[in-house]
Every structure is written in structure tokens, then in C-alpha cells.
């Protein structure tokens, strides 16, 4: 019996996908200068709005709503698709110390826009110098930390502790700066000490995808996908100052295990 030979035709799916990606990158190359201007303008405008909202209604939810809009707006303008998992693990009536990995400026947009908590940020002092944005963040209640002055840094951590006791969750990037190679760097201890003193649970969060959109040291913004993975909160009541290294290891393990998700 004659059999029809099994002829394998070349696959054009991969080739068309590469062409599509090149077209998108080329279009985004032309759009990128416009995007940078749009981000700068909306940051100045929205920062001013948030500062006024904080002045008019310090205890209200206006600032939080404006901040979330800012984060989501800039992700949308940048062509970033977001997804969130683990949000059911959050108790909205419980303040947390949120600890997340840090690879890109876009981690900030993602966390502000999509983490379902009222947030205050511990920020490096250098950001205070950004026109409008720096002053607005101070008026809103975010906390600047001078990493070169241990005495001032301790005062900043105490201020962060007061925010937590008032019901706000505080965000730390325990690495202290963005990772250039995507690997998790060593953790600073300040946030863990504060968690132990305030007896507030730590909420580990893994942010994935930001480095592909805007890596450290680059202005080449590209569209892409990001994901926030929220892990189970870690109570700190079973840890002490002497055993804080075990707490650090536990938080680090939870964040790091999903960093290669995408």
C-alpha cells in the first residue's frame, strides 16, 4: 500500500512572532521620548494634587486613590500588562511592613498601583531633591532615610514605626537599591528591626518583570508584562532581636523562590 510521505513544513509562527516584536520595539523607539515627557508631566501634576489632598484631608483616602491612579496610569502609558496573585492573603485591617525585591523603577508603579493596601514608603534621601515630587512625597507622609547618617536613619525608622501604629503599611526594599543583574542582593536590617519593635507582620512580595521593561542604568523603556506575587504574611512575635537573622532568611526565601517566574 502506498503511503503519503510525512512532509514537515517549516514553522512560520516563530518567525512572525519575531517580526511582530521588532515592529513593536521600533514603534516604541519613536514613542519613548514622548513617554518620558508624559511620565514627567503627570508625575508633577499628580504629586501636586496628592499634596493638596493630604493638606485638605490628612486622614482621608484621597491621597491613596490619587497615588494608585498615578501608578496605574504610568504602567498603561508604558504598555505594561499587570497581574496580581495572593491578594487574598492580605487582611485589609492589618498594617504590614511590606518587603519586596527591587530591579526597576517600574516596581514602584506596580506596587503603588496594584498592592491593595494604604502605603507609606521609606525612600532614599536623594529622591527628596526631585522638583515637586520630592516635596509632595514628604507632605503626603512618605519617609526619607539618609543612608549616610545612622543617627538620622534611626529617626526616620522611628517615624516609619509611627506610621504603622497609625494604621498605614510601610514599604521597604530591603536590598536598599535596584539589582543590576536581577539577582537578589543582601538585605539591610533596619526594616526587620522596626518590624520586631512594632510587632507588625512582614508581608513578603515578589515583583517580576520590571527589569525587562526598564533595567537599572537604562532609559530604554520597553512594553511588557509584570506580576506581583504576594506571599503569606510572616508574624514576627516568635522572633527576637537576637534571632532576626532567621527572620531575614525566611523573608528572603519567600521573595526569591518566585523571582524566576517570568
C-alpha positions, 0 to 999 in steps of 0.5 A: 500500500502506498503511503503519503510521505510525512512532509514537515513544513517549516514553522512560520509562527516563530518567525512572525512572532519575531517580526511582530516584536521588532515592529513593536520595539521600533514603534516604541523607539519613536514613542519613548521620548514622548513617554518620558515627557508624559511620565514627567508631566503627570508625575508633577501634576499628580504629586501636586494634587496628592499634596493638596489632598493630604493638606485638605484631608490628612486622614482621608483616602484621597491621597491613596486613590490619587497615588494608585491612579498615578501608578496605574496610569504610568504602567498603561502609558508604558504598555505594561500588562499587570497581574496580581496573585495572593491578594487574598492573603492580605487582611485589609485591617492589618498594617504590614511592613511590606518587603519586596525585591527591587530591579526597576523603577517600574516596581514602584508603579506596580506596587503603588498601583496594584498592592491593595493596601494604604502605603507609606514608603521609606525612600532614599534621601536623594529622591527628596531633591526631585522638583515637586515630587520630592516635596509632595512625597514628604507632605503626603507622609512618605519617609526619607532615610539618609543612608549616610547618617545612622543617627538620622536613619534611626529617626526616620525608622522611628517615624516609619514605626509611627506610621504603622501604629497609625494604621498605614503599611510601610514599604521597604526594599530591603536590598536598599537599591535596584539589582543590576543583574536581577539577582537578589542582593543582601538585605539591610536590617533596619526594616526587620528591626522596626518590624520586631519593635512594632510587632507588625507582620512582614508581608513578603512580595515578589515583583517580576518583570520590571527589569525587562521593561526598564533595567537599572542604568537604562532609559530604554523603556520597553512594553511588557508584562509584570506580576506581583506575587504576594506571599503569606504574611510572616508574624514576627512575635516568635522572633527576637532581636537576637534571632532576626537573622532567621527572620531575614532568611525566611523573608528572603526565601519567600521573595526569591523562590518566585523571582524566576517566574517570568 
